[in-house]
């Protein structure tokens, strides 16, 4: 889908190319029971589809991760923000 959008908006291609350079980090709330019920690992999905070097963390919170659990969210983000790789 993103690549189709990039064809319509050529300026977006540089942003999409960053996925190959900067691995994304994913975070999701611990209340996502549908993920657990279906055995879905969000990081594995991202690695298999568009971001082979993705990392991620489940955060014990509701929908608003940063507001509901700021300390755990920060701990999960710091390695991503400080890793020079």
Biopython code that builds the backbone (N, CA, C, O; Angstrom):
import numpy as np
from Bio.PDB.StructureBuilder import StructureBuilder

atoms = [
    (1, "UNK", "N", (0.821, -1.194, 0.000)),
    (1, "UNK", "CA", (0.000, 0.000, 0.000)),
    (1, "UNK", "C", (0.864, 1.257, 0.000)),
    (1, "UNK", "O", (0.606, 2.195, -0.755)),
    (2, "UNK", "N", (1.887, 1.273, 0.846)),
    (2, "UNK", "CA", (2.743, 2.459, 0.929)),
    (2, "UNK", "C", (3.457, 2.710, -0.389)),
    (2, "UNK", "O", (3.638, 3.859, -0.790)),
    (3, "UNK", "N", (3.864, 1.639, -1.065)),
    (3, "UNK", "CA", (4.549, 1.824, -2.334)),
    (3, "UNK", "C", (3.603, 2.368, -3.392)),
    (3, "UNK", "O", (4.018, 3.154, -4.244)),
    (4, "UNK", "N", (2.340, 1.964, -3.351)),
    (4, "UNK", "CA", (1.365, 2.517, -4.286)),
    (4, "UNK", "C", (1.163, 4.001, -4.028)),
    (4, "UNK", "O", (1.039, 4.791, -4.963)),
    (5, "UNK", "N", (1.131, 4.376, -2.751)),
    (5, "UNK", "CA", (1.001, 5.788, -2.414)),
    (5, "UNK", "C", (2.214, 6.566, -2.900)),
    (5, "UNK", "O", (2.082, 7.707, -3.344)),
    (6, "UNK", "N", (3.388, 5.963, -2.820)),
    (6, "UNK", "CA", (4.608, 6.639, -3.251)),
    (6, "UNK", "C", (4.586, 6.896, -4.747)),
    (6, "UNK", "O", (5.144, 7.891, -5.209)),
    (7, "UNK", "N", (3.957, 6.023, -5.507)),
    (7, "UNK", "CA", (3.852, 6.246, -6.944)),
    (7, "UNK", "C", (3.018, 7.477, -7.247)),
    (7, "UNK", "O", (3.286, 8.201, -8.206)),
    (8, "UNK", "N", (1.999, 7.711, -6.420)),
    (8, "UNK", "CA", (1.157, 8.895, -6.597)),
    (8, "UNK", "C", (1.831, 10.147, -6.058)),
    (8, "UNK", "O", (1.552, 11.255, -6.516)),
    (9, "UNK", "N", (2.724, 9.970, -5.076)),
    (9, "UNK", "CA", (3.399, 11.102, -4.453)),
    (9, "UNK", "C", (4.897, 10.816, -4.415)),
    (9, "UNK", "O", (5.398, 10.325, -3.404)),
    (10, "UNK", "N", (5.617, 11.109, -5.480)),
    (10, "UNK", "CA", (7.039, 10.747, -5.565)),
    (10, "UNK", "C", (7.895, 11.272, -4.417)),
    (10, "UNK", "O", (8.926, 10.674, -4.110)),
    (11, "UNK", "N", (7.502, 12.363, -3.775)),
    (11, "UNK", "CA", (8.289, 12.884, -2.650)),
    (11, "UNK", "C", (8.288, 11.916, -1.468)),
    (11, "UNK", "O", (9.182, 11.975, -0.624)),
    (12, "UNK", "N", (7.304, 11.033, -1.397)),
    (12, "UNK", "CA", (7.215, 10.080, -0.312)),
    (12, "UNK", "C", (8.190, 8.929, -0.422)),
    (12, "UNK", "O", (8.408, 8.210, 0.553)),
    (13, "UNK", "N", (8.781, 8.740, -1.584)),
    (13, "UNK", "CA", (9.691, 7.610, -1.781)),
    (13, "UNK", "C", (10.900, 7.706, -0.860)),
    (13, "UNK", "O", (11.361, 6.683, -0.355)),
    (14, "UNK", "N", (11.419, 8.888, -0.632)),
    (14, "UNK", "CA", (12.572, 9.009, 0.257)),
    (14, "UNK", "C", (12.214, 8.587, 1.672)),
    (14, "UNK", "O", (13.046, 8.006, 2.369)),
    (15, "UNK", "N", (10.999, 8.865, 2.108)),
    (15, "UNK", "CA", (10.575, 8.450, 3.436)),
    (15, "UNK", "C", (10.472, 6.937, 3.524)),
    (15, "UNK", "O", (10.864, 6.344, 4.529)),
    (16, "UNK", "N", (9.949, 6.311, 2.483)),
    (16, "UNK", "CA", (9.835, 4.856, 2.488)),
    (16, "UNK", "C", (11.204, 4.206, 2.466)),
    (16, "UNK", "O", (11.400, 3.153, 3.074)),
    (17, "UNK", "N", (12.146, 4.811, 1.781)),
    (17, "UNK", "CA", (13.484, 4.243, 1.702)),
    (17, "UNK", "C", (14.160, 4.221, 3.067)),
    (17, "UNK", "O", (15.056, 3.407, 3.296)),
    (18, "UNK", "N", (13.755, 5.085, 3.964)),
    (18, "UNK", "CA", (14.344, 5.116, 5.300)),
    (18, "UNK", "C", (14.077, 3.840, 6.078)),
    (18, "UNK", "O", (14.823, 3.525, 7.005)),
    (19, "UNK", "N", (13.032, 3.094, 5.729)),
    (19, "UNK", "CA", (12.766, 1.837, 6.427)),
    (19, "UNK", "C", (13.911, 0.855, 6.255)),
    (19, "UNK", "O", (14.128, -0.003, 7.110)),
    (20, "UNK", "N", (14.636, 0.973, 5.166)),
    (20, "UNK", "CA", (15.788, 0.108, 4.955)),
    (20, "UNK", "C", (16.994, 0.563, 5.777)),
    (20, "UNK", "O", (17.886, -0.236, 6.064)),
    (21, "UNK", "N", (17.025, 1.835, 6.153)),
    (21, "UNK", "CA", (18.176, 2.399, 6.852)),
    (21, "UNK", "C", (17.918, 2.484, 8.351)),
    (21, "UNK", "O", (18.780, 2.134, 9.156)),
    (22, "UNK", "N", (16.741, 2.947, 8.720)),
    (22, "UNK", "CA", (16.392, 3.130, 10.130)),
    (22, "UNK", "C", (15.339, 2.087, 10.494)),
    (22, "UNK", "O", (14.182, 2.216, 10.094)),
    (23, "UNK", "N", (15.719, 1.069, 11.238)),
    (23, "UNK", "CA", (14.736, 0.046, 11.594)),
    (23, "UNK", "C", (13.673, 0.605, 12.537)),
    (23, "UNK", "O", (14.013, 1.237, 13.536)),
    (24, "UNK", "N", (12.409, 0.385, 12.241)),
    (24, "UNK", "CA", (11.356, 0.931, 13.091)),
    (24, "UNK", "C", (11.213, 0.153, 14.388)),
    (24, "UNK", "O", (11.555, -1.027, 14.477)),
    (25, "UNK", "N", (10.700, 0.847, 15.382)),
    (25, "UNK", "CA", (10.369, 0.195, 16.658)),
    (25, "UNK", "C", (8.850, 0.237, 16.789)),
    (25, "UNK", "O", (8.225, 1.265, 16.527)),
    (26, "UNK", "N", (8.270, -0.866, 17.189)),
    (26, "UNK", "CA", (6.823, -0.944, 17.374)),
    (26, "UNK", "C", (6.527, -1.140, 18.849)),
    (26, "UNK", "O", (7.243, -1.848, 19.558)),
    (27, "UNK", "N", (5.469, -0.505, 19.291)),
    (27, "UNK", "CA", (5.012, -0.708, 20.657)),
    (27, "UNK", "C", (3.506, -0.899, 20.611)),
    (27, "UNK", "O", (2.811, -0.240, 19.838)),
    (28, "UNK", "N", (3.013, -1.793, 21.433)),
    (28, "UNK", "CA", (1.586, -2.046, 21.480)),
    (28, "UNK", "C", (1.193, -2.257, 22.928)),
    (28, "UNK", "O", (2.027, -2.578, 23.775)),
    (29, "UNK", "N", (-0.099, -2.070, 23.199)),
    (29, "UNK", "CA", (-0.549, -2.185, 24.582)),
    (29, "UNK", "C", (-0.788, -3.638, 24.960)),
    (29, "UNK", "O", (-1.103, -4.474, 24.113)),
    (30, "UNK", "N", (-0.636, -3.916, 26.221)),
    (30, "UNK", "CA", (-0.819, -5.262, 26.727)),
    (30, "UNK", "C", (-2.266, -5.709, 26.723)),
    (30, "UNK", "O", (-2.560, -6.868, 27.017)),
    (31, "UNK", "N", (-3.161, -4.814, 26.396)),
    (31, "UNK", "CA", (-4.574, -5.156, 26.375)),
    (31, "UNK", "C", (-4.996, -5.685, 25.001)),
    (31, "UNK", "O", (-6.171, -5.985, 24.789)),
    (32, "UNK", "N", (-4.062, -5.799, 24.083)),
    (32, "UNK", "CA", (-4.373, -6.295, 22.744)),
    (32, "UNK", "C", (-4.557, -7.809, 22.800)),
    (32, "UNK", "O", (-3.728, -8.569, 22.299)),
    (33, "UNK", "N", (-5.638, -8.224, 23.407)),
    (33, "UNK", "CA", (-5.866, -9.654, 23.578)),
    (33, "UNK", "C", (-6.050, -10.361, 22.245)),
    (33, "UNK", "O", (-5.754, -11.551, 22.140)),
    (34, "UNK", "N", (-6.530, -9.660, 21.226)),
    (34, "UNK", "CA", (-6.717, -10.308, 19.934)),
    (34, "UNK", "C", (-5.380, -10.749, 19.356)),
    (34, "UNK", "O", (-5.319, -11.757, 18.652)),
    (35, "UNK", "N", (-4.309, -10.016, 19.639)),
    (35, "UNK", "CA", (-2.982, -10.437, 19.175)),
    (35, "UNK", "C", (-2.588, -11.755, 19.830)),
    (35, "UNK", "O", (-2.122, -12.677, 19.160)),
    (36, "UNK", "N", (-2.777, -11.835, 21.132)),
    (36, "UNK", "CA", (-2.392, -13.038, 21.864)),
    (36, "UNK", "C", (-3.280, -14.230, 21.496)),
    (36, "UNK", "O", (-2.799, -15.352, 21.341)),
    (37, "UNK", "N", (-4.563, -13.972, 21.362)),
    (37, "UNK", "CA", (-5.498, -15.052, 21.038)),
    (37, "UNK", "C", (-5.135, -15.694, 19.706)),
    (37, "UNK", "O", (-5.195, -16.915, 19.562)),
    (38, "UNK", "N", (-4.764, -14.880, 18.747)),
    (38, "UNK", "CA", (-4.445, -15.389, 17.412)),
    (38, "UNK", "C", (-2.966, -15.714, 17.242)),
    (38, "UNK", "O", (-2.537, -16.089, 16.151)),
    (39, "UNK", "N", (-2.188, -15.576, 18.300)),
    (39, "UNK", "CA", (-0.769, -15.906, 18.233)),
    (39, "UNK", "C", (0.024, -14.979, 17.320)),
    (39, "UNK", "O", (0.987, -15.406, 16.684)),
    (40, "UNK", "N", (-0.374, -13.724, 17.256)),
    (40, "UNK", "CA", (0.286, -12.760, 16.379)),
    (40, "UNK", "C", (1.372, -12.027, 17.148)),
    (40, "UNK", "O", (1.121, -11.472, 18.217)),
    (41, "UNK", "N", (2.557, -12.027, 16.608)),
    (41, "UNK", "CA", (3.671, -11.262, 17.159)),
    (41, "UNK", "C", (3.892, -10.066, 16.232)),
    (41, "UNK", "O", (4.376, -10.242, 15.114)),
    (42, "UNK", "N", (3.546, -8.846, 16.675)),
    (42, "UNK", "CA", (3.654, -7.681, 15.806)),
    (42, "UNK", "C", (5.051, -7.467, 15.218)),
    (42, "UNK", "O", (5.177, -7.015, 14.080)),
    (43, "UNK", "N", (6.092, -7.785, 15.976)),
    (43, "UNK", "CA", (7.456, -7.600, 15.463)),
    (43, "UNK", "C", (7.726, -8.592, 14.325)),
    (43, "UNK", "O", (8.306, -8.221, 13.305)),
    (44, "UNK", "N", (7.313, -9.833, 14.494)),
    (44, "UNK", "CA", (7.512, -10.820, 13.435)),
    (44, "UNK", "C", (6.769, -10.435, 12.165)),
    (44, "UNK", "O", (7.269, -10.639, 11.059)),
    (45, "UNK", "N", (5.574, -9.877, 12.328)),
    (45, "UNK", "CA", (4.804, -9.441, 11.159)),
    (45, "UNK", "C", (5.543, -8.334, 10.426)),
    (45, "UNK", "O", (5.641, -8.370, 9.199)),
    (46, "UNK", "N", (6.061, -7.360, 11.144)),
    (46, "UNK", "CA", (6.770, -6.253, 10.506)),
    (46, "UNK", "C", (8.057, -6.740, 9.840)),
    (46, "UNK", "O", (8.402, -6.294, 8.745)),
    (47, "UNK", "N", (8.761, -7.653, 10.503)),
    (47, "UNK", "CA", (10.001, -8.185, 9.921)),
    (47, "UNK", "C", (9.721, -8.976, 8.649)),
    (47, "UNK", "O", (10.512, -8.940, 7.707)),
    (48, "UNK", "N", (8.613, -9.681, 8.621)),
    (48, "UNK", "CA", (8.284, -10.509, 7.457)),
    (48, "UNK", "C", (7.710, -9.699, 6.304)),
    (48, "UNK", "O", (7.713, -10.167, 5.166)),
    (49, "UNK", "N", (7.218, -8.497, 6.574)),
    (49, "UNK", "CA", (6.562, -7.738, 5.524)),
    (49, "UNK", "C", (7.402, -6.579, 5.003)),
    (49, "UNK", "O", (7.774, -6.576, 3.830)),
    (50, "UNK", "N", (7.705, -5.609, 5.831)),
    (50, "UNK", "CA", (8.343, -4.403, 5.297)),
    (50, "UNK", "C", (9.540, -3.899, 6.084)),
    (50, "UNK", "O", (10.224, -2.984, 5.624)),
    (51, "UNK", "N", (9.815, -4.454, 7.241)),
    (51, "UNK", "CA", (10.884, -3.915, 8.078)),
    (51, "UNK", "C", (11.687, -5.063, 8.689)),
    (51, "UNK", "O", (11.443, -5.439, 9.836)),
    (52, "UNK", "N", (12.630, -5.622, 7.949)),
    (52, "UNK", "CA", (13.351, -6.804, 8.421)),
    (52, "UNK", "C", (14.146, -6.612, 9.707)),
    (52, "UNK", "O", (14.503, -7.594, 10.358)),
    (53, "UNK", "N", (14.426, -5.377, 10.084)),
    (53, "UNK", "CA", (15.210, -5.120, 11.293)),
    (53, "UNK", "C", (14.374, -4.474, 12.389)),
    (53, "UNK", "O", (14.920, -3.837, 13.290)),
    (54, "UNK", "N", (13.073, -4.629, 12.323)),
    (54, "UNK", "CA", (12.174, -4.013, 13.307)),
    (54, "UNK", "C", (12.392, -4.601, 14.695)),
    (54, "UNK", "O", (12.769, -5.762, 14.852)),
    (55, "UNK", "N", (12.144, -3.770, 15.686)),
    (55, "UNK", "CA", (12.142, -4.207, 17.074)),
    (55, "UNK", "C", (10.806, -3.795, 17.672)),
    (55, "UNK", "O", (10.061, -3.031, 17.058)),
    (56, "UNK", "N", (10.500, -4.287, 18.852)),
    (56, "UNK", "CA", (9.234, -3.898, 19.440)),
    (56, "UNK", "C", (9.062, -4.396, 20.855)),
    (56, "UNK", "O", (9.802, -5.252, 21.339)),
    (57, "UNK", "N", (8.057, -3.830, 21.502)),
    (57, "UNK", "CA", (7.803, -4.124, 22.907)),
    (57, "UNK", "C", (6.316, -4.037, 23.195)),
    (57, "UNK", "O", (5.614, -3.175, 22.667)),
    (58, "UNK", "N", (5.855, -4.931, 24.031)),
    (58, "UNK", "CA", (4.501, -4.819, 24.561)),
    (58, "UNK", "C", (4.579, -3.960, 25.810)),
    (58, "UNK", "O", (5.421, -4.196, 26.675)),
    (59, "UNK", "N", (3.711, -2.972, 25.909)),
    (59, "UNK", "CA", (3.684, -2.060, 27.053)),
    (59, "UNK", "C", (2.404, -2.323, 27.837)),
    (59, "UNK", "O", (1.317, -2.392, 27.262)),
    (60, "UNK", "N", (2.537, -2.466, 29.127)),
    (60, "UNK", "CA", (1.380, -2.700, 29.988)),
    (60, "UNK", "C", (0.617, -1.393, 30.129)),
    (60, "UNK", "O", (0.928, -0.575, 30.995)),
    (61, "UNK", "N", (-0.377, -1.198, 29.281)),
    (61, "UNK", "CA", (-1.167, 0.030, 29.303)),
    (61, "UNK", "C", (-2.421, -0.170, 28.476)),
    (61, "UNK", "O", (-2.669, -1.242, 27.925)),
    (62, "UNK", "N", (-3.193, 0.882, 28.406)),
    (62, "UNK", "CA", (-4.340, 0.908, 27.513)),
    (62, "UNK", "C", (-3.888, 1.452, 26.162)),
    (62, "UNK", "O", (-2.760, 1.212, 25.731)),
    (63, "UNK", "N", (-4.768, 2.178, 25.507)),
    (63, "UNK", "CA", (-4.479, 2.691, 24.171)),
    (63, "UNK", "C", (-3.367, 3.746, 24.158)),
    (63, "UNK", "O", (-2.594, 3.809, 23.202)),
    (64, "UNK", "N", (-3.279, 4.557, 25.184)),
    (64, "UNK", "CA", (-2.341, 5.675, 25.215)),
    (64, "UNK", "C", (-1.091, 5.282, 26.003)),
    (64, "UNK", "O", (-1.007, 5.526, 27.207)),
    (65, "UNK", "N", (-0.135, 4.680, 25.326)),
    (65, "UNK", "CA", (1.049, 4.115, 25.979)),
    (65, "UNK", "C", (1.817, 5.135, 26.793)),
    (65, "UNK", "O", (2.105, 4.906, 27.968)),
    (66, "UNK", "N", (2.148, 6.249, 26.185)),
    (66, "UNK", "CA", (2.996, 7.254, 26.841)),
    (66, "UNK", "C", (2.292, 7.861, 28.043)),
    (66, "UNK", "O", (2.917, 8.085, 29.080)),
    (67, "UNK", "N", (1.009, 8.129, 27.916)),
    (67, "UNK", "CA", (0.286, 8.751, 29.011)),
    (67, "UNK", "C", (0.031, 7.769, 30.151)),
    (67, "UNK", "O", (0.073, 8.158, 31.319)),
    (68, "UNK", "N", (-0.231, 6.506, 29.830)),
    (68, "UNK", "CA", (-0.613, 5.540, 30.848)),
    (68, "UNK", "C", (0.570, 4.823, 31.491)),
    (68, "UNK", "O", (0.476, 4.381, 32.637)),
    (69, "UNK", "N", (1.672, 4.705, 30.773)),
    (69, "UNK", "CA", (2.846, 4.030, 31.333)),
    (69, "UNK", "C", (4.116, 4.683, 30.770)),
    (69, "UNK", "O", (4.843, 4.063, 29.994)),
    (70, "UNK", "N", (4.376, 5.929, 31.162)),
    (70, "UNK", "CA", (5.488, 6.668, 30.570)),
    (70, "UNK", "C", (6.861, 6.053, 30.856)),
    (70, "UNK", "O", (7.731, 6.061, 29.984)),
    (71, "UNK", "N", (7.064, 5.530, 32.047)),
    (71, "UNK", "CA", (8.384, 5.000, 32.397)),
    (71, "UNK", "C", (8.737, 3.780, 31.543)),
    (71, "UNK", "O", (9.841, 3.700, 31.005)),
    (72, "UNK", "N", (7.814, 2.838, 31.417)),
    (72, "UNK", "CA", (8.070, 1.638, 30.622)),
    (72, "UNK", "C", (8.228, 1.993, 29.145)),
    (72, "UNK", "O", (9.053, 1.404, 28.447)),
    (73, "UNK", "N", (7.444, 2.947, 28.677)),
    (73, "UNK", "CA", (7.556, 3.381, 27.284)),
    (73, "UNK", "C", (8.928, 3.998, 27.032)),
    (73, "UNK", "O", (9.555, 3.733, 26.006)),
    (74, "UNK", "N", (9.386, 4.812, 27.960)),
    (74, "UNK", "CA", (10.714, 5.421, 27.831)),
    (74, "UNK", "C", (11.806, 4.354, 27.823)),
    (74, "UNK", "O", (12.716, 4.403, 26.995)),
    (75, "UNK", "N", (11.721, 3.399, 28.734)),
    (75, "UNK", "CA", (12.717, 2.324, 28.785)),
    (75, "UNK", "C", (12.736, 1.550, 27.467)),
    (75, "UNK", "O", (13.803, 1.149, 27.001)),
    (76, "UNK", "N", (11.571, 1.338, 26.867)),
    (76, "UNK", "CA", (11.497, 0.622, 25.591)),
    (76, "UNK", "C", (12.063, 1.448, 24.439)),
    (76, "UNK", "O", (12.634, 0.892, 23.502)),
    (77, "UNK", "N", (11.910, 2.765, 24.501)),
    (77, "UNK", "CA", (12.372, 3.635, 23.412)),
    (77, "UNK", "C", (13.850, 4.013, 23.487)),
    (77, "UNK", "O", (14.474, 4.248, 22.452)),
    (78, "UNK", "N", (14.417, 4.075, 24.681)),
    (78, "UNK", "CA", (15.800, 4.554, 24.816)),
    (78, "UNK", "C", (16.813, 3.786, 23.966)),
    (78, "UNK", "O", (17.642, 4.423, 23.316)),
    (79, "UNK", "N", (16.790, 2.472, 23.937)),
    (79, "UNK", "CA", (17.765, 1.782, 23.066)),
    (79, "UNK", "C", (17.594, 2.149, 21.592)),
    (79, "UNK", "O", (18.575, 2.281, 20.858)),
    (80, "UNK", "N", (16.357, 2.311, 21.172)),
    (80, "UNK", "CA", (16.091, 2.698, 19.792)),
    (80, "UNK", "C", (16.622, 4.100, 19.494)),
    (80, "UNK", "O", (17.174, 4.350, 18.423)),
    (81, "UNK", "N", (16.449, 5.002, 20.444)),
    (81, "UNK", "CA", (16.854, 6.397, 20.227)),
    (81, "UNK", "C", (18.353, 6.621, 20.396)),
    (81, "UNK", "O", (18.899, 7.580, 19.851)),
    (82, "UNK", "N", (19.023, 5.748, 21.142)),
    (82, "UNK", "CA", (20.429, 5.986, 21.431)),
    (82, "UNK", "C", (21.384, 5.059, 20.668)),
    (82, "UNK", "O", (22.594, 5.287, 20.679)),
    (83, "UNK", "N", (20.868, 4.030, 20.016)),
    (83, "UNK", "CA", (21.737, 3.098, 19.282)),
    (83, "UNK", "C", (22.237, 3.761, 18.011)),
    (83, "UNK", "O", (21.429, 4.150, 17.167)),
    (84, "UNK", "N", (23.545, 3.902, 17.852)),
    (84, "UNK", "CA", (24.090, 4.576, 16.671)),
    (84, "UNK", "C", (23.965, 3.744, 15.390)),
    (84, "UNK", "O", (24.168, 4.272, 14.296)),
    (85, "UNK", "N", (23.636, 2.462, 15.506)),
    (85, "UNK", "CA", (23.503, 1.624, 14.317)),
    (85, "UNK", "C", (22.325, 2.081, 13.553)),
    (85, "UNK", "O", (22.014, 1.518, 12.504)),
]
sb = StructureBuilder()
sb.init_structure("model")
sb.init_model(0)
sb.init_chain("A")
sb.init_seg("    ")
for serial, (resi, resn, name, xyz) in enumerate(atoms, 1):
    if name == "N":
        sb.init_residue(resn, " ", resi, " ")
    sb.init_atom(name, np.array(xyz, "f"), 0.0, 1.0, " ", f" {name:<3s}", serial, name[0])
structure = sb.get_structure()
